Amino acid sequence: MSTLYPIAADAVGALNRPHGRAARESDARRLAAGTVTFVRECTGPVFKSEEAALDAWAGRLDDVRPHARVSVAPTDRFCELRPMIARSRLPFAGAHTVWRLSVAYWRIAGAGAERRDLPQARKTRRDRSGAAPDAETLGVLAEQPLRPIKPQQPLDIGLFEAPLPENPSRMIPDE
């Protein structure tokens, strides 16, 4: 039996009011009447311990603790707890582990859940001309995929390399 992932516009909608559930993309497209993409997204509050997170999300996750044994049906295993590193704003407090719920679902395209197109995080951080970015902008920058500053240049032919006469796309040492 395979997992039936919810079809929704965002992770909160996937937990509370999905448009349907599907195991495969073709089924999800049919139920959503449009394009869908498979995503895993964290949602909900941050918990300081795994036990607190399991208590808060009881019934959505497998729980093997003796006092609260729960086994989720195989078709409903689209949620999991993720440990994350949280850095404290205080200089003397180091990084520590926190727990968040991660939801796997089919996101409906064009549902307004798309990320804004922001400049590269490195460039924004080094820019001294404007005001410091707000917390929401920093969060979006941290979650966006890494993008290069400029396109990668083609590989240079080394000083002591030459193309092979029979196969010009292959380089051989030439001394």
Secondary structure, DSSP 4 states (H G I P E B T S, - for coil): ----EEEESSHHHHHH--S-EESSHHHHHHHHTS-EEEEEEEEEEEESSHHHHHHHTBTTB-B--TTS-B---GGG--EEEEEEEE--SSTT---EEEEEEEEEEEEETTSS-PPP----HHHHHH--SSPPPPHHHHHHHHHSPP--SSPPPPPPPPTTEEE-SS-TTSEEE--
